[in-house]
Amino acid sequence: MNLAQLAHLVALLETGSFTRAAEALHLSQPAFSRSIQLLEGELGPLVDRIGKRNEPTPLGRLVGQRARRVLAEVEEIRREAEMLAQGETGAIRLGLGAAPSALLSVPLMQHLLAQYPKLRVKLSRGPSDSLLVSLRERVLDALIVHIRTLDNEEDLDVAPMPALASGFVCRPGHALAGMRAVALTDVLRYPVVST
């Protein structure tokens, strides 16, 4: 039994005719008839051939009902796979290291909500080493961490992200705020808080 045979049976039950069902499926009548015969050989009589009429047997009605459900499920699987391939639906489990989490969580979620509203996203945050373990164990689908936190990425597909502009922020009136050009050595003379 295969999906094509189930589709053939459904077409036969809907049209009541081997000829019309074969035409609707763009098959030759001998090929269509052979498909139904093979299915009946496996399951038992599905259609009573009464003159030019073809009526489903009780087994044929039961198999036809289930075949319709199976074919509908297969079509739903195809539709969801296509949507998932296009990024329109599905689920993704994404890990974010400390700095990426602080910088990207909000804009990332805003973008995903705007562009992919049916996509389910689970964000996990934590130390890069534990996130890497989760990625390798397939608990996470992808991970955004600082490149320096990677130890051995031979088993990973690593792609760099575009550079993000960053800078230091200080309160108004701070000595650094009045400087025309600030070097890192100037900044390090003061307490620094960072992700």
MDTraj code that builds the backbone (N, CA, C; nanometers):
import mdtraj as md
import numpy as np

residues = "MET ASN LEU ALA GLN LEU ALA HIS LEU VAL ALA LEU LEU GLU THR GLY SER PHE THR ARG ALA ALA GLU ALA LEU HIS LEU SER GLN PRO ALA PHE SER ARG SER ILE GLN LEU LEU GLU GLY GLU LEU GLY PRO LEU VAL ASP ARG ILE GLY LYS ARG ASN GLU PRO THR PRO LEU GLY ARG LEU VAL GLY GLN ARG ALA ARG ARG VAL LEU ALA GLU VAL GLU GLU ILE ARG ARG GLU ALA GLU MET LEU ALA GLN GLY GLU THR GLY ALA ILE ARG LEU GLY LEU GLY ALA ALA PRO SER ALA LEU LEU SER VAL PRO LEU MET GLN HIS LEU LEU ALA GLN TYR PRO LYS LEU ARG VAL LYS LEU SER ARG GLY PRO SER ASP SER LEU LEU VAL SER LEU ARG GLU ARG VAL LEU ASP ALA LEU ILE VAL HIS ILE ARG THR LEU ASP ASN GLU GLU ASP LEU ASP VAL ALA PRO MET PRO ALA LEU ALA SER GLY PHE VAL CYS ARG PRO GLY HIS ALA LEU ALA GLY MET ARG ALA VAL ALA LEU THR ASP VAL LEU ARG TYR PRO VAL VAL SER THR".split()
xyz = np.array([
    [0.0853, -0.1173, 0.0000],
    [0.0000, 0.0000, 0.0000],
    [0.0899, 0.1236, 0.0000],
    [0.0537, 0.2215, -0.0835],
    [0.1283, 0.3462, -0.0845],
    [0.0318, 0.4630, -0.1015],
    [0.0849, 0.5840, -0.0893],
    [0.0000, 0.7026, -0.0954],
    [-0.0684, 0.7171, -0.2312],
    [0.0016, 0.6812, -0.3375],
    [-0.0588, 0.6910, -0.4710],
    [-0.1804, 0.5994, -0.4806],
    [-0.1691, 0.4783, -0.4298],
    [-0.2831, 0.3859, -0.4347],
    [-0.4010, 0.4389, -0.3542],
    [-0.3715, 0.4995, -0.2383],
    [-0.4794, 0.5568, -0.1578],
    [-0.5457, 0.6725, -0.2321],
    [-0.4654, 0.7547, -0.2984],
    [-0.5215, 0.8654, -0.3769],
    [-0.6051, 0.8113, -0.4917],
    [-0.5622, 0.7018, -0.5520],
    [-0.6392, 0.6416, -0.6608],
    [-0.7728, 0.5899, -0.6097],
    [-0.7716, 0.5250, -0.4939],
    [-0.8967, 0.4749, -0.4371],
    [-0.9928, 0.5898, -0.4080],
    [-0.9431, 0.6969, -0.3498],
    [-1.0283, 0.8120, -0.3193],
    [-1.0888, 0.8676, -0.4477],
    [-1.0083, 0.8800, -0.5520],
    [-1.0597, 0.9303, -0.6800],
    [-1.1672, 0.8376, -0.7353],
    [-1.1467, 0.7080, -0.7235],
    [-1.2454, 0.6116, -0.7716],
    [-1.3753, 0.6227, -0.6925],
    [-1.3647, 0.6361, -0.5608],
    [-1.4845, 0.6462, -0.4779],
    [-1.5585, 0.7775, -0.5056],
    [-1.4839, 0.8835, -0.5366],
    [-1.5486, 1.0120, -0.5631],
    [-1.6152, 1.0165, -0.6995],
    [-1.5562, 0.9517, -0.7990],
    [-1.6138, 0.9567, -0.9343],
    [-1.7061, 0.8384, -0.9624],
    [-1.6822, 0.7263, -0.8943],
    [-1.7610, 0.6059, -0.9196],
    [-1.7260, 0.5395, -1.0511],
    [-1.6170, 0.5847, -1.1143],
    [-1.5820, 0.5338, -1.2469],
    [-1.4315, 0.5205, -1.2594],
    [-1.3877, 0.4036, -1.3082],
    [-1.2456, 0.3836, -1.3332],
    [-1.1971, 0.4809, -1.4416],
    [-1.2774, 0.4978, -1.5455],
    [-1.2388, 0.5848, -1.6575],
    [-1.2245, 0.7296, -1.6125],
    [-1.3272, 0.7827, -1.5439],
    [-1.3227, 0.9234, -1.5006],
    [-1.2120, 0.9461, -1.3970],
    [-1.1926, 0.8501, -1.3062],
    [-1.0882, 0.8650, -1.2048],
    [-0.9505, 0.8649, -1.2704],
    [-0.9277, 0.7751, -1.3655],
    [-0.7990, 0.7693, -1.4355],
    [-0.7744, 0.8994, -1.5109],
    [-0.8770, 0.9514, -1.5776],
    [-0.8639, 1.0782, -1.6506],
    [-0.8314, 1.1930, -1.5554],
    [-0.9000, 1.1968, -1.4421],
    [-0.8781, 1.3047, -1.3450],
    [-0.7350, 1.3042, -1.2920],
    [-0.6761, 1.1848, -1.2839],
    [-0.5396, 1.1720, -1.2318],
    [-0.4350, 1.1659, -1.3431],
    [-0.4795, 1.1810, -1.4684],
    [-0.3894, 1.1791, -1.5841],
    [-0.3125, 1.0480, -1.5929],
    [-0.3851, 0.9383, -1.5729],
    [-0.3277, 0.8044, -1.5843],
    [-0.4012, 0.7284, -1.6937],
    [-0.3328, 0.6289, -1.7487],
    [-0.4040, 0.5404, -1.8403],
    [-0.4971, 0.4528, -1.7570],
    [-0.6073, 0.4100, -1.8174],
    [-0.7006, 0.3270, -1.7409],
    [-0.6377, 0.1953, -1.6978],
    [-0.5567, 0.1273, -1.7833],
    [-0.4934, 0.0032, -1.7362],
    [-0.4019, 0.0259, -1.6150],
    [-0.3262, 0.1355, -1.6149],
    [-0.2377, 0.1640, -1.5011],
    [-0.3197, 0.1918, -1.3756],
    [-0.4278, 0.2672, -1.3923],
    [-0.5149, 0.2985, -1.2785],
    [-0.5786, 0.1710, -1.2236],
    [-0.6322, 0.0883, -1.3129],
    [-0.6966, -0.0371, -1.2708],
    [-0.5968, -0.1275, -1.1987],
    [-0.4734, -0.1322, -1.2496],
    [-0.3709, -0.2157, -1.1863],
    [-0.3409, -0.1667, -1.0451],
    [-0.3375, -0.0353, -1.0251],
    [-0.3121, 0.0215, -0.8927],
    [-0.4208, -0.0211, -0.7939],
    [-0.5462, -0.0133, -0.8373],
    [-0.6577, -0.0539, -0.7503],
    [-0.6516, -0.2038, -0.7232],
    [-0.6184, -0.2830, -0.8247],
    [-0.6084, -0.4286, -0.8067],
    [-0.5000, -0.4639, -0.7053],
    [-0.3857, -0.3955, -0.7122],
    [-0.2780, -0.4223, -0.6162],
    [-0.3212, -0.3871, -0.4741],
    [-0.3925, -0.2773, -0.4609],
    [-0.4416, -0.2381, -0.3284],
    [-0.5420, -0.3403, -0.2765],
    [-0.6316, -0.3850, -0.3627],
    [-0.7293, -0.4875, -0.3227],
    [-0.6598, -0.6196, -0.2927],
    [-0.5515, -0.6495, -0.3632],
    [-0.4767, -0.7715, -0.3363],
    [-0.4174, -0.7708, -0.1958],
    [-0.3858, -0.6518, -0.1483],
    [-0.3268, -0.6392, -0.0150],
    [-0.4333, -0.6323, 0.0940],
    [-0.5443, -0.5610, 0.0666],
    [-0.6442, -0.5351, 0.1712],
    [-0.7714, -0.6184, 0.1597],
    [-0.8070, -0.6562, 0.0407],
    [-0.9343, -0.7233, 0.0183],
    [-1.0207, -0.6400, -0.0740],
    [-1.1403, -0.6892, -0.1082],
    [-1.2271, -0.6186, -0.2040],
    [-1.2681, -0.4802, -0.1513],
    [-1.2417, -0.3773, -0.2332],
    [-1.2739, -0.2405, -0.1945],
    [-1.3884, -0.1832, -0.2760],
    [-1.4095, -0.2407, -0.3957],
    [-1.5119, -0.1873, -0.4858],
    [-1.5911, -0.3030, -0.5452],
    [-1.7237, -0.2915, -0.5440],
    [-1.8110, -0.3851, -0.6148],
    [-1.8331, -0.3291, -0.7542],
    [-1.7955, -0.4078, -0.8546],
    [-1.8128, -0.3650, -0.9928],
    [-1.9475, -0.4163, -1.0405],
    [-2.0454, -0.3265, -1.0473],
    [-2.1829, -0.3629, -1.0857],
    [-2.2106, -0.2976, -1.2206],
    [-2.1912, -0.3741, -1.3274],
    [-2.2092, -0.3163, -1.4609],
    [-2.1098, -0.2040, -1.4804],
    [-2.1607, -0.0857, -1.5156],
    [-2.0736, 0.0309, -1.5332],
    [-2.0558, 0.1098, -1.4047],
    [-2.1285, 0.0680, -1.3004],
    [-2.1182, 0.1367, -1.1706],
    [-2.0153, 0.0665, -1.0845],
    [-1.9501, 0.1457, -1.0012],
    [-1.8531, 0.0921, -0.9061],
    [-1.8893, 0.1460, -0.7682],
    [-1.9348, 0.0566, -0.6825],
    [-1.9787, 0.0947, -0.5485],
    [-1.8764, 0.0453, -0.4459],
    [-1.8463, 0.1265, -0.3437],
    [-1.7510, 0.0802, -0.2421],
    [-1.8110, -0.0315, -0.1574],
    [-1.7297, -0.1286, -0.1239],
    [-1.7697, -0.2304, -0.0283],
    [-1.7623, -0.1653, 0.1109],
    [-1.8130, -0.2313, 0.2143],
    [-1.7962, -0.1756, 0.3497],
    [-1.6482, -0.1485, 0.3812],
    [-1.5608, -0.2421, 0.3415],
    [-1.4180, -0.2213, 0.3622],
    [-1.3702, -0.1015, 0.2790],
    [-1.4200, -0.0889, 0.1573],
    [-1.3824, 0.0222, 0.0699],
    [-1.4214, 0.1567, 0.1292],
    [-1.5405, 0.1635, 0.1913],
    [-1.5835, 0.2890, 0.2565],
    [-1.4904, 0.3231, 0.3727],
    [-1.4578, 0.2206, 0.4543],
    [-1.3696, 0.2423, 0.5689],
    [-1.2299, 0.2869, 0.5234],
    [-1.1736, 0.2155, 0.4274],
    [-1.0402, 0.2501, 0.3778],
    [-1.0441, 0.3883, 0.3120],
    [-1.1513, 0.4179, 0.2385],
    [-1.1649, 0.5484, 0.1743],
    [-1.1669, 0.6624, 0.2750],
    [-1.2404, 0.6434, 0.3852],
    [-1.2448, 0.7480, 0.4890],
    [-1.1059, 0.7715, 0.5478],
    [-1.0390, 0.6626, 0.5789],
    [-0.9051, 0.6768, 0.6377],
    [-0.8052, 0.7310, 0.5358],
    [-0.8188, 0.6896, 0.4110],
    [-0.7292, 0.7385, 0.3066],
    [-0.7432, 0.8892, 0.2913],
    [-0.8651, 0.9405, 0.2982],
    [-0.8846, 1.0859, 0.2891],
    [-0.8119, 1.1577, 0.4027],
    [-0.8209, 1.1009, 0.5230],
    [-0.7522, 1.1624, 0.6379],
    [-0.6011, 1.1566, 0.6200],
    [-0.5511, 1.0415, 0.5766],
    [-0.4067, 1.0255, 0.5562],
    [-0.3583, 1.1238, 0.4498],
    [-0.4294, 1.1338, 0.3392],
    [-0.3881, 1.2241, 0.2314],
    [-0.3955, 1.3697, 0.2758],
    [-0.4938, 1.4038, 0.3578],
    [-0.5028, 1.5405, 0.4107],
    [-0.3844, 1.5691, 0.5025],
    [-0.3457, 1.4722, 0.5852],
    [-0.2301, 1.4894, 0.6738],
    [-0.1017, 1.5050, 0.5927],
    [-0.0871, 1.4251, 0.4876],
    [0.0322, 1.4355, 0.4029],
    [0.0379, 1.5736, 0.3387],
    [-0.0747, 1.6231, 0.2922],
    [-0.0782, 1.7573, 0.2326],
    [-0.0427, 1.8638, 0.3361],
    [-0.0885, 1.8452, 0.4590],
    [-0.0560, 1.9394, 0.5663],
    [0.0941, 1.9355, 0.5973],
    [0.1522, 1.8161, 0.5972],
    [0.2966, 1.8033, 0.6189],
    [0.3720, 1.8779, 0.5091],
    [0.3308, 1.8599, 0.3842],
    [0.3967, 1.9298, 0.2730],
    [0.3851, 2.0810, 0.2889],
    [0.2648, 2.1273, 0.3249],
    [0.2422, 2.2708, 0.3389],
    [0.3279, 2.3277, 0.4519],
    [0.3317, 2.2588, 0.5658],
    [0.4114, 2.3067, 0.6787],
    [0.5605, 2.3019, 0.6483],
    [0.6046, 2.1977, 0.5760],
    [0.7463, 2.1886, 0.5387],
    [0.7838, 2.3050, 0.4477],
    [0.6955, 2.3389, 0.3547],
    [0.7219, 2.4517, 0.2653],
    [0.7278, 2.5827, 0.3435],
    [0.6332, 2.6005, 0.4346],
    [0.6328, 2.7230, 0.5151],
    [0.7573, 2.7297, 0.6038],
    [0.7962, 2.6149, 0.6592],
    [0.9152, 2.6100, 0.7444],
    [1.0403, 2.6423, 0.6626],
    [1.0470, 2.5878, 0.5416],
    [1.1618, 2.6155, 0.4551],
    [1.1709, 2.7640, 0.4209],
    [1.0562, 2.8296, 0.4128],
    [1.0523, 2.9726, 0.3822],
    [1.0632, 3.0577, 0.5082],
    [1.0727, 2.9920, 0.6244],
    [1.0878, 3.0646, 0.7499],
    [0.9597, 3.1271, 0.8008],
    [0.8452, 3.0849, 0.7486],
    [0.7194, 3.1469, 0.7878],
    [0.6583, 3.0880, 0.9138],
    [0.6927, 2.9656, 0.9448],
    [0.6348, 2.9008, 1.0616],
    [0.7355, 2.8024, 1.1188],
    [0.6988, 2.7358, 1.2226],
    [0.7877, 2.6387, 1.2847],
    [0.8369, 2.6896, 1.4189],
    [0.9454, 2.6319, 1.4628],
    [1.0018, 2.6687, 1.5921],
    [1.1538, 2.6673, 1.5813],
    [1.2159, 2.7588, 1.6516],
    [1.3621, 2.7638, 1.6564],
    [1.4041, 2.7868, 1.8010],
    [1.5089, 2.7162, 1.8410],
    [1.5651, 2.7303, 1.9758],
    [1.7014, 2.7949, 1.9607],
    [1.7131, 2.9175, 2.0091],
    [1.8321, 2.9978, 1.9870],
    [1.8995, 3.0302, 2.1187],
    [2.0301, 3.0073, 2.1251],
    [2.1080, 3.0406, 2.2433],
    [2.1819, 3.1718, 2.2223],
    [2.1871, 3.2542, 2.3255],
    [2.2565, 3.3829, 2.3186],
    [2.3549, 3.3935, 2.4341],
    [2.4804, 3.4212, 2.4000],
    [2.5796, 3.4481, 2.5038],
    [2.5487, 3.5805, 2.5712],
    [2.6304, 3.6193, 2.6700],
    [2.6023, 3.7387, 2.7505],
    [2.5938, 3.8658, 2.6672],
    [2.6966, 3.8972, 2.5916],
    [2.6955, 4.0210, 2.5131],
    [2.5888, 4.0165, 2.4034],
    [2.5790, 3.9084, 2.3239],
    [2.4731, 3.9044, 2.2237],
    [2.3336, 3.9152, 2.2843],
    [2.3157, 3.8559, 2.4017],
    [2.1857, 3.8654, 2.4672],
    [2.1527, 4.0101, 2.5008],
    [2.2502, 4.0805, 2.5577],
    [2.2278, 4.2196, 2.5958],
    [2.2044, 4.3078, 2.4738],
    [2.2757, 4.2808, 2.3647],
    [2.2674, 4.3659, 2.2473],
    [2.1546, 4.3293, 2.1513],
    [2.1227, 4.2008, 2.1414],
    [2.0364, 4.1553, 2.0327],
    [1.8974, 4.1070, 2.0719],
    [1.8741, 4.0738, 2.1968],
    [1.7458, 4.0124, 2.2346],
    [1.6257, 4.0932, 2.1866],
    [1.6211, 4.2194, 2.2229],
    [1.5042, 4.3009, 2.1891],
    [1.4919, 4.3234, 2.0390],
    [1.5975, 4.3701, 1.9685],
    [1.5807, 4.3900, 1.8240],
    [1.5524, 4.2599, 1.7488],
    [1.6118, 4.1496, 1.7947],
    [1.5866, 4.0208, 1.7300],
    [1.4402, 3.9815, 1.7429],
    [1.3858, 3.9908, 1.8619],
    [1.2456, 3.9543, 1.8828],
    [1.1523, 4.0489, 1.8068],
    [1.1838, 4.1768, 1.8031],
    [1.1014, 4.2710, 1.7276],
    [1.1014, 4.2349, 1.5793],
    [1.2177, 4.2018, 1.5272],
    [1.2283, 4.1646, 1.3858],
    [1.1489, 4.0369, 1.3569],
    [1.1667, 3.9366, 1.4408],
    [1.0977, 3.8094, 1.4174],
    [0.9465, 3.8251, 1.4281],
    [0.9004, 3.9026, 1.5240],
    [0.7560, 3.9255, 1.5368],
    [0.6996, 3.9984, 1.4157],
    [0.7758, 4.0925, 1.3634],
    [0.7286, 4.1691, 1.2481],
    [0.7346, 4.0874, 1.1187],
    [0.8434, 4.0131, 1.0993],
    [0.8642, 3.9431, 0.9725],
    [0.8111, 3.7987, 0.9708],
    [0.8127, 3.7324, 1.0853],
    [0.7733, 3.5906, 1.0926],
    [0.6813, 3.5687, 1.2124],
    [0.5612, 3.6240, 1.2090],
    [0.4746, 3.6187, 1.3275],
    [0.4329, 3.4776, 1.3706],
    [0.4387, 3.3798, 1.2808],
    [0.3981, 3.2431, 1.3166],
    [0.5143, 3.1582, 1.3664],
    [0.6355, 3.2118, 1.3570],
    [0.7534, 3.1391, 1.4023],
    [0.7603, 3.1416, 1.5552],
    [0.7765, 3.0237, 1.6169],
    [0.7914, 3.0153, 1.7622],
    [0.9406, 3.0173, 1.7945],
    [0.9784, 3.1079, 1.8825],
    [1.1198, 3.1248, 1.9160],
    [1.1395, 3.1045, 2.0648],
    [1.2371, 3.0205, 2.0992],
    [1.2742, 3.0039, 2.2396],
    [1.4176, 3.0513, 2.2537],
    [1.4374, 3.1550, 2.3341],
    [1.5719, 3.2071, 2.3591],
    [1.6269, 3.1486, 2.4880],
    [1.7497, 3.1036, 2.4825],
    [1.8195, 3.0546, 2.6021],
    [1.9431, 3.1410, 2.6206],
    [1.9647, 3.1819, 2.7441],
    [2.0808, 3.2645, 2.7752],
    [2.1654, 3.1928, 2.8783],
    [2.2936, 3.2225, 2.8767],
    [2.3800, 3.1617, 2.9770],
    [2.5238, 3.1668, 2.9338],
    [2.6094, 3.1017, 3.0105],
    [2.7514, 3.0977, 2.9766],
    [2.7722, 3.0250, 2.8436],
    [2.8672, 3.0741, 2.7662],
    [2.8912, 3.0169, 2.6331],
    [2.9230, 2.8683, 2.6376],
    [2.9995, 2.8240, 2.7387],
    [3.0362, 2.6819, 2.7419],
    [2.9140, 2.5928, 2.7586],
    [2.8187, 2.6319, 2.8421],
    [2.6985, 2.5481, 2.8587],
    [2.6074, 2.5584, 2.7361],
    [2.6049, 2.6758, 2.6724],
    [2.5264, 2.6896, 2.5495],
    [2.5853, 2.6035, 2.4381],
    [2.7178, 2.5958, 2.4314],
    [2.7824, 2.5110, 2.3313],
    [2.7488, 2.3636, 2.3532],
    [2.7440, 2.3220, 2.4791],
    [2.7043, 2.1840, 2.5095],
    [2.5622, 2.1594, 2.4597],
    [2.4722, 2.2545, 2.4873],
    [2.3327, 2.2401, 2.4427],
    [2.3236, 2.2355, 2.2906],
    [2.4049, 2.3143, 2.2229],
    [2.4054, 2.3123, 2.0766],
    [2.4527, 2.1772, 2.0245],
    [2.5592, 2.1268, 2.0823],
    [2.6132, 1.9983, 2.0376],
    [2.5184, 1.8828, 2.0690],
    [2.4398, 1.8966, 2.1743],
    [2.3423, 1.7926, 2.2100],
    [2.2094, 1.8133, 2.1372],
    [2.2024, 1.9146, 2.0506],
    [2.0845, 1.9470, 1.9700],
    [1.9654, 1.9940, 2.0529],
    [1.9939, 2.0450, 2.1710],
    [1.8897, 2.1099, 2.2509],
    [1.8628, 2.2486, 2.1919],
    [1.9675, 2.3087, 2.1351],
    [1.9568, 2.4374, 2.0663],
    [1.9778, 2.4158, 1.9168],
    [1.9121, 2.4980, 1.8355],
    [1.9291, 2.4908, 1.6905],
    [2.0431, 2.5792, 1.6420],
    [2.0640, 2.6903, 1.7097],
    [2.1685, 2.7847, 1.6698],
    [2.2136, 2.8609, 1.7931],
    [2.3264, 2.9272, 1.7787],
    [2.3869, 2.9934, 1.8924],
    [2.4561, 3.1203, 1.8445],
    [2.4406, 3.2282, 1.9210],
    [2.5132, 3.3521, 1.8931],
    [2.5991, 3.3817, 2.0159],
    [2.7300, 3.3719, 1.9962],
    [2.8251, 3.3983, 2.1041],
    [2.9415, 3.4780, 2.0469],
    [3.0205, 3.5350, 2.1347],
    [3.1413, 3.6043, 2.0902],
    [3.2403, 3.4998, 2.0416],
    [3.3052, 3.5274, 1.9309],
    [3.3968, 3.4311, 1.8691],
    [3.5064, 3.3855, 1.9648],
    [3.5468, 3.4718, 2.0562],
    [3.6541, 3.4356, 2.1497],
    [3.6107, 3.3273, 2.2485],
    [3.4799, 3.3038, 2.2620],
    [3.4354, 3.2016, 2.3573],
    [3.4345, 3.0619, 2.2967],
    [3.4592, 3.0510, 2.1665],
    [3.4626, 2.9190, 2.1032],
    [3.5976, 2.8544, 2.1294],
    [3.5938, 2.7274, 2.1696],
    [3.7179, 2.6577, 2.1983],
    [3.7614, 2.5715, 2.0807],
    [3.6749, 2.4825, 2.0383],
    [3.7052, 2.3921, 1.9281],
    [3.5796, 2.3817, 1.8443],
    [3.5776, 2.4527, 1.7326],
    [3.4548, 2.4583, 1.6541],
    [3.4601, 2.3713, 1.5289],
    [3.5471, 2.2706, 1.5256],
    [3.5593, 2.1858, 1.4070],
    [3.4274, 2.1163, 1.3728],
    [3.3469, 2.0848, 1.4733],
    [3.2206, 2.0154, 1.4486],
    [3.1037, 2.1118, 1.4276],
    [3.1325, 2.2431, 1.4245],
    [3.0266, 2.3430, 1.4121],
    [3.0395, 2.4191, 1.2809],
    [2.9290, 2.4673, 1.2326],
    [2.9283, 2.5559, 1.1163],
    [2.9242, 2.6977, 1.1709],
    [3.0375, 2.7670, 1.1658],
    [3.0504, 2.8995, 1.2266],
    [3.0458, 3.0049, 1.1164],
    [2.9584, 3.1012, 1.1334],
    [2.9479, 3.2123, 1.0385],
    [2.9577, 3.3429, 1.1163],
    [3.0467, 3.4326, 1.0730],
    [3.0575, 3.5602, 1.1451],
    [2.9372, 3.6493, 1.1179],
    [2.9000, 3.7254, 1.2166],
    [2.7928, 3.8239, 1.2010],
    [2.8565, 3.9573, 1.1624],
    [2.7765, 4.0468, 1.1065],
    [2.8321, 4.1791, 1.0772],
    [2.8805, 4.2463, 1.2052],
    [2.9819, 4.3295, 1.1923],
    [3.0350, 4.4006, 1.3083],
    [2.9298, 4.4969, 1.3615],
    [2.9230, 4.5059, 1.4927],
    [2.8301, 4.5985, 1.5572],
    [2.9091, 4.7148, 1.6157],
    [2.8607, 4.8332, 1.5939],
    [2.9263, 4.9502, 1.6531],
    [2.9059, 4.9453, 1.8036],
    [3.0085, 4.9801, 1.8778],
    [2.9958, 4.9822, 2.0225],
    [3.0687, 5.1048, 2.0751],
    [3.0474, 5.1335, 2.1971],
    [3.1136, 5.2488, 2.2556],
    [3.0962, 5.2494, 2.4059],
    [3.1589, 5.3452, 2.4696],
    [3.1476, 5.3593, 2.6138],
    [3.0488, 5.4710, 2.6440],
    [2.9764, 5.4551, 2.7498],
    [2.8786, 5.5546, 2.7918],
    [2.9193, 5.6027, 2.9306],
    [2.9153, 5.7320, 2.9496],
    [2.9438, 5.7842, 3.0833],
    [2.8409, 5.8922, 3.1166],
    [2.8306, 5.9240, 3.2436],
    [2.7313, 6.0218, 3.2886],
    [2.7705, 6.1624, 3.2440],
    [2.6725, 6.2508, 3.2312],
    [2.7053, 6.3906, 3.1977],
    [2.7950, 6.4489, 3.3068],
    [2.8897, 6.5285, 3.2674],
    [2.9809, 6.5907, 3.3629],
    [3.1019, 6.5059, 3.3969],
    [3.1073, 6.3816, 3.3510],
    [3.2220, 6.2949, 3.3762],
    [3.3433, 6.3522, 3.3024],
    [3.4619, 6.3281, 3.3557],
    [3.5846, 6.3813, 3.2955],
    [3.6020, 6.3344, 3.1514],
    [3.5608, 6.2113, 3.1208],
    [3.5753, 6.1599, 2.9846],
    [3.4808, 6.2298, 2.8870],
    [3.3666, 6.2752, 2.9370],
    [3.2671, 6.3368, 2.8491],
    [3.3193, 6.4654, 2.7859],
    [3.4116, 6.5342, 2.8506],
    [3.4640, 6.6585, 2.7975],
    [3.5837, 6.6405, 2.7066],
    [3.6324, 6.5197, 2.6922],
    [3.7515, 6.4966, 2.6091],
    [3.7130, 6.4880, 2.4616],
    [3.7978, 6.5454, 2.3775],
    [3.7712, 6.5455, 2.2330],
    [3.7917, 6.4056, 2.1742],
    [3.8999, 6.3380, 2.2098],
    [3.9285, 6.2012, 2.1656],
    [3.9620, 6.1192, 2.2894],
    [3.9017, 6.0029, 2.2986],
    [3.9205, 5.9195, 2.4165],
    [3.9911, 5.7911, 2.3747],
    [4.1020, 5.7605, 2.4385],
    [4.1752, 5.6360, 2.4125],
    [4.1350, 5.5325, 2.5173],
    [4.1605, 5.4081, 2.4861],
    [4.1273, 5.3009, 2.5800],
    [4.2007, 5.3207, 2.7125],
    [4.3244, 5.3678, 2.7088],
    [4.3986, 5.3918, 2.8338],
    [4.3295, 5.4971, 2.9202],
    [4.2637, 5.5959, 2.8569],
    [4.1863, 5.6966, 2.9316],
    [4.0688, 5.6304, 3.0015],
    [3.9993, 5.5440, 2.9291],
    [3.8804, 5.4774, 2.9844],
    [3.9175, 5.3872, 3.1008],
    [4.0280, 5.3166, 3.0897],
    [4.0666, 5.2182, 3.1914],
    [4.1100, 5.2818, 3.3238],
    [4.1228, 5.4123, 3.3295],
    [4.1534, 5.4781, 3.4555],
    [4.0308, 5.4855, 3.5475],
    [3.9141, 5.4522, 3.4910],
    [3.7882, 5.4596, 3.5665],
    [3.7259, 5.3218, 3.5750],
    [3.6370, 5.3016, 3.6742],
    [3.5659, 5.1725, 3.6812],
    [3.4799, 5.1535, 3.5547],
    [3.4855, 5.0345, 3.4976],
    [3.4105, 5.0049, 3.3759],
    [3.3159, 4.8879, 3.4028],
    [3.1931, 4.9035, 3.3616],
    [3.0955, 4.7947, 3.3730],
    [3.0586, 4.7536, 3.2309],
    [3.0614, 4.6250, 3.2048],
    [3.0280, 4.5776, 3.0697],
    [2.9643, 4.4407, 3.0790],
    [2.8939, 4.4022, 2.9721],
    [2.8392, 4.2666, 2.9667],
    [2.9537, 4.1699, 2.9475],
])
top = md.Topology()
chain = top.add_chain()
for i, resn in enumerate(residues, 1):
    res = top.add_residue(resn, chain, resSeq=i)
    for name in ("N", "CA", "C"):
        top.add_atom(name, md.element.get_by_symbol(name[0]), res)
traj = md.Trajectory(xyz[None], top)
